[in-house]
Amino acid sequence: MMKGVLLGLALVGVGTAADAETLYVSNERGNSISVIDAATMRTVATWAVGRRPRGITLTADGKYILLCASSDHAVQMIDRATGKLVADLPSGQDPEQFFLSRDGRTLFVANEDDAALTAIDLASRTVAFQVDVGKEPEGVAQSPDGKWVVVTSEDEGVVNWIDPVSRKMVDATPTDQRPRHVEFTPNGGALWIAAEMGGTVQIADPNTRRVVDTIRFAIPGLQDYQILPCGIRFTPDGRTAIVALGRANHVALVDVATRTVRAYVPVGKRVWHVAVSADGARAYAANGLSDNVSIIDVPAAKVVGNIPVGAGPWGIVVVP
């Protein structure tokens, strides 16, 4: 580990944009958020939060952290400057993940126990509307043009397509087993779907709302059942997808144009989700069973440091 940290600190001298960034990590078992200084690669604060924190993001103005406190059935709004709780937003039962709308006004929340997508108006801090979806919703995303909000149904093996204007579900796309996460490419031309138990990432065409391609993973020495795709993030230029592979203890770096894996990078145990620096040079992996965050040099496809955090890191967001 020390060797990895020293390598990482050597990279700090390069002066990348990532050096000025801060990471916020939701620790599912620790009921906390770890605050990490990317320049020093150290945890600088730990904030107590609600029970079983999972999805995490930032408001559009950068003032507040938004957090799914799943066992408290709330989305918590936390002052980024102080770490203090500002409000518990009404979100429905068992919020898992969410997506902040492109205009920053609405938070779309997947409520697993309600089998619903809840839209929270952030200005009034009230529920704007709720749409019934398939059982065990988790992954949520909005298309770059704002036309679609999509939410996965893990139990039913579908991705639900919701029109946010009419507030109705329009279609459902069958997927491989237990779709866990969804992410639109930066240009909006494709939706990438992590099917955890299927061991695949599937790609859907937003125009037809049908799967058009499937990416499979093979890591020497590992069995297929260990490869459990979860979080997906794209580099800002849209060229590389970073895919968390769960109990495989690796992330895959996938060429978006060719849809082929260019590298597998070993990280910590049970990697759940990933985040990417603004310049695309680094990725950060939240490792749920080793209680740390791995720092990945994306061009070199290697880990350059590991940072201890709270118990059960699950979600991660990186901000300037």
DRENFI-132910 format. One record per residue: x negated, z, y of N, C-alpha, C in turn. Coordinates in steps of 0.2 Angstrom, whole numbers, padded with zeros to 4 digits, always signed. Atoms other than C-alpha are relative to their C-alpha. Last residue first. Layout:
! residues N
XZYXZYXZY ...
! end
This chain:
! residues 320
+0005+0000-0004+0068-0040+0104-0002+0007+0003 -0001+0002-0007+0079-0037+0090-0006+0000+0004 +0006+0000-0005+0078-0036+0071+0002-0003+0007 +0000+0004-0005+0092-0031+0059-0006+0000+0005 +0005+0000-0005+0092-0024+0042+0001-0005+0006 -0001+0005-0005+0105-0018+0029-0006+0000+0005 -0005+0005+0002+0102-0009+0013+0000-0006+0005 -0001+0005-0005+0088+0004+0013+0004-0006-0002 -0005+0005+0001+0092+0017+0000+0000-0005+0005 -0002+0001+0006+0084+0033+0006+0005-0006-0001 -0004-0005+0004+0075+0032+0022+0002-0002-0007 -0006-0002-0004+0060+0022+0028+0004+0005-0004 -0004-0005+0002+0042+0019+0022+0006+0001+0004 -0002-0006-0005+0035+0003+0029+0004+0005-0004 -0006-0003+0002+0026-0010+0018+0001+0006+0004 -0001-0008-0001+0013-0022+0024+0007+0002-0002 +0006-0003-0004+0006-0040+0024+0001+0007+0001 -0002-0007-0003+0018-0047+0010-0007+0002+0004 +0003-0007+0003+0014-0065+0006+0002+0006+0004 -0004-0002+0006+0021-0083+0009-0003+0006-0004 +0005-0002+0005+0007-0088+0021+0004+0002-0007 +0005+0006+0001+0019-0097+0033-0004+0001-0006 -0004+0006+0002+0032-0083+0031-0004-0006-0002 +0002+0006-0004+0021-0068+0033+0003-0006-0003 +0002+0006+0003+0032-0055+0025-0003-0005+0005 +0001+0005-0005+0034-0037+0030-0003-0006-0003 +0006+0004+0001+0041-0026+0016+0000-0005+0006 -0001+0007-0003+0053-0012+0021-0006-0004-0001 +0005+0003-0005+0053+0004+0011+0003-0007+0002 -0001-0004-0006+0064+0016+0000-0005-0003+0005 +0007-0003-0001+0058+0009-0017+0000+0003+0007 +0003-0005+0005+0075+0007-0024-0007+0003+0001 -0004-0006+0001+0084-0001-0009-0002+0005-0005 +0000-0001+0007+0071-0013-0003+0003+0007-0002 -0002-0007+0001+0075-0020+0014+0001+0001-0007 -0004-0001+0006+0065-0036+0017+0001+0008-0001 +0000-0007+0002+0058-0041+0033+0005+0001-0005 -0007-0002+0002+0053-0059+0038-0001+0007-0003 -0001-0006+0005+0039-0064+0049+0007+0000-0003 +0007-0001+0003+0033-0080+0058+0001+0005-0005 +0000+0002+0007+0051-0086+0062-0007+0001-0004 +0004+0006+0000+0048-0084+0081-0001-0003-0007 -0003+0005-0004+0063-0073+0083-0005-0006+0000 +0002-0001-0007+0058-0062+0068+0002-0006+0004 +0006+0005-0002+0068-0064+0052-0001+0001+0007 +0000+0002-0007+0079-0051+0043-0006-0004+0002 +0006+0002-0004+0082-0048+0025+0002-0001+0007 +0000+0005-0005+0094-0040+0013-0006-0001+0004 -0007+0002-0002+0096-0031-0003+0000-0005+0005 -0001+0003-0007+0079-0030-0011+0007-0002+0001 -0007+0001-0002+0080-0020-0027+0001-0002+0007 -0005+0000+0005+0062-0014-0028+0007+0000+0002 -0002-0006+0003+0049-0019-0016+0005+0000-0005 -0001-0005-0005+0042-0036-0012+0001+0006-0004 -0002-0007+0003+0035-0050-0023+0001+0005+0006 +0004-0005-0003+0036-0067-0014+0002+0007-0003 -0003-0007+0002+0042-0082-0023-0005+0005+0003 +0004-0006+0002+0037-0099-0015+0005+0006-0002 +0007+0002-0001+0043-0117-0011-0005+0006-0002 +0004-0006-0001+0060-0115-0019-0008-0002+0001 +0005-0002+0005+0069-0132-0017-0004+0006+0002 -0003-0005+0004+0084-0136-0007-0004+0002-0006 +0000+0002+0007+0075-0152+0000+0004+0005-0005 -0001+0007+0001+0080-0150+0018+0000-0002-0007 -0007+0002-0001+0082-0131+0017+0001-0007-0001 +0000+0005-0004+0065-0127+0009+0007-0003+0001 -0003+0007+0002+0068-0111+0001-0001-0005+0005 +0000+0004-0006+0057-0095+0002+0002-0007-0002 +0001+0007+0001+0063-0084-0012-0001-0003+0007 -0004+0005-0004+0062-0065-0011-0002-0007-0001 +0003+0005-0003+0056-0054-0025+0005-0003+0005 +0005-0003-0005+0060-0038-0033-0004-0005+0003 +0006+0004+0002+0070-0047-0047-0006+0002+0004 +0004-0003+0005+0082-0033-0045-0006-0004-0003 -0002-0006+0003+0089-0041-0029-0005+0004-0005 -0002+0001+0007+0084-0058-0026+0001+0006-0004 +0001-0006+0004+0084-0058-0007+0002-0001-0007 -0005-0003+0004+0084-0076+0000-0002+0006-0004 +0002-0006+0003+0074-0082+0015+0005+0003-0004 -0004-0005+0001+0079-0100+0020-0004+0006-0004 +0001-0004+0006+0067-0111+0028+0005+0005-0001 +0003+0003+0005+0069-0126+0040-0001+0004-0007 -0004+0002+0006+0082-0120+0051-0003-0003-0006 +0001+0008+0000+0070-0119+0066+0005-0003-0005 -0003+0003-0006+0076-0101+0069+0000-0007+0000 +0005+0000-0006+0071-0096+0051+0004-0003+0006 +0004+0006-0002+0086-0094+0040-0005+0001+0005 +0001+0001-0007+0093-0078+0032-0004-0006+0001 +0003+0006-0002+0101-0074+0015-0001+0000+0008 +0001+0003-0006+0105-0058+0007-0003-0006+0001 -0004-0003-0004+0110-0056-0011+0000-0002+0007 +0000+0002-0007+0104-0066-0025+0005+0004+0004 -0007-0002-0003+0103-0056-0042+0000-0002+0008 +0000+0004-0006+0088-0062-0053+0008+0000+0003 +0004-0004-0005+0086-0048-0066+0001-0004+0007 -0004-0006-0002+0099-0056-0078-0003+0004+0006 -0005+0002-0005+0089-0072-0078+0004+0005+0002 -0006+0003+0003+0074-0063-0086+0005-0002+0005 -0007-0003-0001+0058-0061-0077+0005-0003-0004 +0000-0007+0002+0040-0065-0083+0006+0004+0001 +0004-0001+0007+0038-0081-0073+0000+0008-0001 +0006-0003-0002+0052-0082-0059-0004+0002-0007 +0004-0001+0006+0065-0095-0061-0006+0003+0002 +0006-0004-0001+0079-0097-0047-0003+0001-0007 +0002-0005+0006+0093-0109-0047-0007+0002+0001 +0007-0002+0000+0100-0118-0031-0001+0005-0005 +0002-0007+0003+0117-0126-0033-0007+0001+0000 +0007-0001+0003+0124-0141-0023-0001+0007-0002 +0003+0006+0001+0140-0148-0016-0007+0000-0003 +0007-0001+0002+0152-0133-0017-0003-0007-0001 +0002+0000+0007+0168-0137-0008-0007+0000-0001 +0000-0007+0003+0175-0133+0009+0000+0000-0008 -0004+0000+0006+0177-0152+0012+0002+0007-0002 -0005+0005-0001+0171-0152+0030+0005+0000-0006 -0006-0003-0004+0162-0135+0029+0005-0005+0001 -0001+0005-0006+0151-0143+0014+0006+0003+0004 -0007+0003-0001+0147-0129+0002-0001-0004+0007 +0000+0003-0007+0129-0124-0004+0007-0004+0000 -0003+0006+0000+0127-0112-0019+0001-0003+0007 -0003+0001-0007+0114-0099-0021+0003-0007+0000 +0001+0006-0004+0112-0094-0039+0002+0001+0007 +0008+0001-0001+0110-0079-0051-0001-0007+0004 +0001+0007+0002+0129-0080-0056-0008-0002+0000 +0000+0000+0008+0129-0061-0055+0000-0007-0003 +0005-0005+0002+0124-0062-0036+0000+0000-0008 -0004-0002+0005+0132-0078-0030-0004+0005-0004 +0004-0004+0005+0123-0080-0013+0005+0003-0006 -0004-0006+0004+0133-0093-0004-0005+0003-0005 +0004-0003+0006+0125-0105+0009+0003+0006-0003 -0001-0007+0001+0137-0114+0021-0004+0002-0007 -0001-0003+0007+0131-0131+0027+0001+0007+0000 -0002+0005+0005+0131-0142+0042+0001+0002-0007 -0006+0000+0002+0132-0128+0055+0002-0005-0005 -0003+0006-0003+0116-0133+0064+0007+0000-0003 +0000+0000-0008+0109-0115+0061+0004-0006+0003 +0006+0003-0002+0114-0116+0042+0000+0000+0008 +0000+0007-0002+0129-0105+0039-0007-0002+0002 +0004+0002-0006+0126-0089+0029+0001-0007+0001 -0001+0007-0002+0137-0081+0015-0004-0001+0007 +0002+0001-0007+0133-0065+0005+0001-0008+0002 +0002-0006-0004+0139-0057-0011-0001-0001+0007 +0003+0002-0006+0148-0071-0022-0001+0006+0005 +0001-0005-0005+0152-0062-0038-0004-0002+0006 -0003-0007+0000+0151-0075-0051-0003+0004+0005 +0003-0003+0006+0148-0094-0047+0002+0008+0001 +0007+0000+0000+0160-0101-0033-0003+0003-0007 +0002-0003+0006+0178-0107-0031-0008+0000+0000 +0004+0004+0004+0182-0111-0013-0003+0004-0006 +0005-0004+0004+0197-0104-0005-0004-0004-0004 +0003+0002+0006+0207-0112+0009-0004+0005-0004 -0001+0007+0001+0217-0110+0025-0002-0002-0007 +0004+0003+0005+0218-0091+0027+0002-0007-0002 -0003+0002+0007+0228-0088+0043-0006-0002-0004 +0001-0007+0004+0223-0080+0060+0003-0001-0007 -0007-0001+0003+0230-0096+0069+0000+0007-0004 -0005+0001-0005+0215-0096+0080+0007+0001-0002 -0001-0006-0004+0203-0087+0068+0005-0002+0006 -0001+0003-0007+0206-0101+0055+0001+0006+0005 -0005-0002-0005+0200-0092+0039+0000-0003+0006 +0001+0003-0007+0191-0099+0024+0006+0001+0005 -0006+0001-0004+0190-0088+0009-0002-0003+0007 +0001-0001-0007+0175-0089-0003+0006-0002+0004 -0002+0005-0005+0179-0087-0021-0003+0002+0007 +0005+0006+0001+0173-0078-0037+0002-0005+0005 -0004+0006+0001+0189-0067-0038-0005-0006-0001 -0004-0001+0006+0180-0050-0039+0003-0007-0002 +0004-0001+0005+0167-0054-0026+0004+0000-0007 -0003-0005+0004+0178-0061-0013-0004+0000-0007 +0000+0001+0007+0168-0069+0000+0004+0005-0003 +0001-0007+0004+0173-0070+0018+0000-0001-0007 +0000+0000+0007+0172-0086+0030-0001+0007-0003 +0003-0006+0002+0177-0087+0048+0001+0000-0008 -0002-0004+0006+0179-0105+0053-0003+0007+0000 -0006+0003+0003+0180-0116+0069+0002+0005-0006 -0006-0004+0000+0168-0106+0079+0006-0001-0004 -0005+0002-0004+0156-0120+0081+0006+0004+0001 +0002+0000-0007+0142-0110+0074+0005-0003+0005 +0003+0006-0001+0153-0106+0058-0003-0001+0008 -0004+0005-0004+0157-0088+0057-0004-0006+0001 +0004+0004-0005+0150-0077+0043+0005-0004+0004 -0004+0003-0005+0156-0063+0031-0005-0004+0005 +0004+0004-0004+0150-0056+0014+0004-0004+0005 +0006-0003-0002+0160-0042+0006-0004-0005+0005 +0004+0004-0005+0177-0045+0000-0006+0004+0003 +0007-0002-0001+0182-0035-0016-0004-0005+0005 +0003-0007+0002+0198-0044-0020-0007+0001+0001 +0001-0002+0007+0203-0060-0011-0003+0007-0001 +0005+0005+0003+0209-0061+0007+0000+0002-0008 +0001-0002+0007+0223-0053+0017-0005-0006-0003 -0002+0005+0004+0220-0056+0036-0001+0002-0007 +0002-0001+0007+0220-0042+0049+0003-0006-0004 -0004+0003+0005+0222-0044+0068-0003+0002-0007 -0003+0005-0003+0215-0037+0085+0005-0004-0005 -0001+0005+0004+0211-0020+0079+0004-0006+0003 -0006-0001+0004+0206-0009+0093+0000-0006-0004 +0001-0005+0006+0190-0005+0103+0006+0001-0005 -0005-0005+0000+0197-0013+0119-0001+0005-0006 -0002-0002-0007+0182-0023+0123+0005+0006+0000 +0005-0005-0002+0176-0024+0105+0001+0003+0007 +0001+0001-0007+0192-0032+0098-0005+0005+0003 +0000-0005-0005+0190-0029+0080-0001-0003+0007 +0003+0002-0006+0195-0042+0067+0001+0005+0005 -0003-0003-0006+0199-0036+0050-0004-0002+0006 +0005+0001-0005+0196-0046+0034+0004+0003+0006 -0002+0004-0007+0206-0040+0020-0006-0001+0004 +0000+0007+0001+0205-0034+0002+0003-0004+0006 -0006+0004-0002+0210-0017+0008+0001-0007-0002 -0006-0004+0002+0197-0007-0002+0007-0004+0002 +0000+0001+0008+0183-0020+0001+0007+0003-0002 -0002-0007+0003+0186-0021+0020+0001-0001-0007 -0003+0000+0006+0176-0036+0027+0001+0007-0003 +0002-0005+0005+0174-0035+0045+0003-0001-0006 -0004+0001+0006+0175-0048+0059-0003+0004-0006 +0004-0002+0006+0168-0041+0075+0005-0001-0006 -0004-0003+0006+0176-0049+0091-0005+0001-0006 -0006-0004-0001+0169-0052+0108+0004+0003-0006 +0002-0007-0001+0151-0058+0106+0006+0005+0001 -0001-0002-0007+0156-0076+0109-0002+0007+0001 +0005+0004-0004+0149-0082+0092+0000+0002+0008 -0003+0007-0002+0159-0068+0084-0005-0003+0004 -0002+0000-0007+0149-0053+0077+0002-0007+0002 +0003+0006-0004+0149-0054+0058+0003+0001+0007 -0004+0002-0005+0153-0039+0046-0004-0006+0003 +0004+0004-0005+0148-0031+0030+0004-0003+0005 +0006+0002+0003+0155-0018+0019-0005-0003+0004 +0004+0006-0003+0169-0009+0027-0006-0001-0003 +0006+0002+0003+0178+0003+0015-0003-0006+0003 +0003-0004+0006+0196+0004+0021-0007-0003-0002 -0003+0001+0007+0201-0003+0038-0004+0004-0005 +0002+0006+0003+0190-0005+0054+0004-0002-0007 -0004+0001+0006+0195+0006+0067-0001-0006-0004 -0005+0005-0001+0180+0009+0078+0004-0001-0006 -0002+0002+0006+0171+0026+0078+0005-0006+0000 -0006+0001+0002+0163+0028+0095+0001-0002-0008 -0004+0001-0006+0148+0032+0105+0007+0000-0002 -0007+0003+0002+0137+0040+0091+0004-0001+0006 -0006-0004+0000+0120+0044+0098+0006-0004-0001 -0002-0001+0006+0104+0035+0094+0006+0004-0001 +0000-0007+0002+0098+0037+0111+0001+0001-0007 +0006-0004-0003+0093+0020+0118+0000+0007-0002 +0007+0002+0002+0103+0010+0105-0005+0004+0003 +0004+0002-0006+0119+0019+0108-0007-0001-0002 +0005-0005-0002+0129+0019+0092-0004-0003+0006 +0004+0002-0006+0145+0011+0088-0005+0005+0002 +0003-0004-0005+0151+0015+0071-0003-0003+0005 +0006+0003-0003+0162+0004+0060-0002+0005+0006 +0000+0002-0007+0174+0015+0050-0006-0004+0002 -0005+0005-0002+0180+0019+0033+0000-0001+0007 -0004-0003-0006+0169+0035+0032+0006-0005+0002 -0004-0005+0003+0163+0029+0015+0004+0004+0005 -0005+0002+0005+0158+0012+0022+0004+0006-0003 +0000-0007+0003+0150+0018+0038+0005-0001-0006 -0005-0001+0005+0147-0001+0043-0001+0007-0003 +0002-0002+0007+0136+0000+0058+0006+0001-0004 -0006+0000+0004+0136-0008+0075-0002+0001-0007 +0000+0002+0007+0121-0004+0086+0007+0000-0003 -0003-0004+0005+0124-0004+0105-0002-0003-0007 +0000-0008-0002+0116-0009+0121+0002+0004-0006 +0006-0003+0003+0110-0027+0116+0000+0008+0001 +0004-0002-0006+0123-0036+0127-0006+0004-0002 +0003+0006-0004+0129-0046+0112-0004+0002+0006 -0005+0003-0004+0132-0030+0101-0004-0006+0004 +0000-0002-0007+0119-0027+0088+0005-0004+0004 +0002+0005-0005+0120-0028+0069+0000+0003+0007 +0003-0003-0006+0121-0017+0053-0001-0006+0004 +0001+0006-0004+0131-0019+0036-0002+0003+0007 +0002+0006+0003+0128-0004+0025-0001-0005+0005 +0001+0006-0005+0129+0014+0029-0002-0006-0003 +0001+0007+0003+0135+0025+0015+0000-0005+0005 +0002+0000+0007+0141+0040+0025+0000-0007-0003 -0005-0002+0005+0140+0041+0044-0002-0002-0007 -0006+0004-0001+0125+0041+0054+0005+0002-0005 -0005-0001+0005+0109+0052+0056+0006-0004+0002 -0007-0002-0003+0096+0043+0066+0005+0002-0005 -0005+0001+0005+0077+0041+0061+0007+0004+0003 -0005-0004-0001+0064+0037+0074+0005-0001-0006 +0001-0004-0006+0047+0029+0075+0006+0005+0002 -0006-0003-0001+0045+0021+0058+0000+0005+0006 -0002-0007+0001+0029+0012+0059+0007+0002+0001 -0002+0000+0007+0023-0006+0058+0001+0007-0002 +0004-0005+0004+0013-0004+0074+0002+0001-0007 +0007+0001-0001+0020-0020+0082-0005+0005-0004 +0003+0005+0004+0036-0020+0073-0007-0001+0001 +0004+0004-0005+0041-0003+0079-0004-0005-0004 +0007+0002+0002+0054+0003+0066-0003-0004+0006 +0002+0004-0006+0070+0013+0069-0008-0002-0001 +0007+0000-0001+0077+0020+0052-0002-0005+0006 +0003+0006-0002+0096+0022+0052-0007+0002+0001 +0005+0000-0006+0103+0036+0042-0001-0007+0002 -0004-0001-0005+0115+0041+0028-0003+0000+0007 +0002-0005-0005+0101+0043+0016+0004+0001+0006 +0000-0006+0003+0109+0034+0002-0002+0006+0004 -0006-0001+0003+0113+0018+0011+0001+0008-0003 +0002-0003+0006+0099+0018+0023+0006+0003-0003 -0005-0005+0002+0103+0006+0037-0002+0002-0007 -0001+0001+0007+0087-0002+0045+0006+0005-0002 -0005-0005+0001+0085-0006+0063+0002-0001-0007 -0004+0001+0006+0069-0016+0067+0005+0006-0001 -0002-0007+0003+0061-0017+0084+0005-0002-0006 -0007-0001+0003+0052-0032+0091+0001+0007-0003 -0004-0004-0005+0037-0034+0103+0007+0002-0003 +0003-0006-0002+0025-0039+0089+0004+0004+0005 -0003-0005+0004+0037-0052+0082-0003+0007+0002 -0006-0003-0003+0033-0063+0097+0002+0006-0004 -0006+0004+0001+0015-0065+0090+0006+0003+0003 -0004+0000-0006+0000-0057+0097+0006-0005-0001 -0002+0007-0001-0013-0061+0084+0004-0001+0006 +0004+0003-0005-0019-0043+0085+0001-0007+0002 -0003-0002-0007-0004-0037+0076-0004-0003+0005 -0004+0006-0003-0010-0048+0061+0003+0002+0007 +0004+0005-0002-0024-0035+0058+0004-0006+0003 +0002-0002-0006-0011-0022+0057-0005-0005+0003 -0006+0001-0005-0002-0031+0043-0003+0002+0007 -0001+0007-0001-0018-0032+0033+0005-0002+0006 +0005+0002-0004-0021-0014+0036+0000-0007+0001 -0001-0002-0007-0004-0010+0030-0006-0002+0004 -0005+0005-0003-0006-0021+0014+0001+0002+0008 +0003+0006-0001-0022-0012+0010+0005-0005+0003 +0004-0001-0006-0014+0005+0012-0003-0007+0002 -0004+0000-0006+0000+0000+0000-0004+0000+0006 
! end
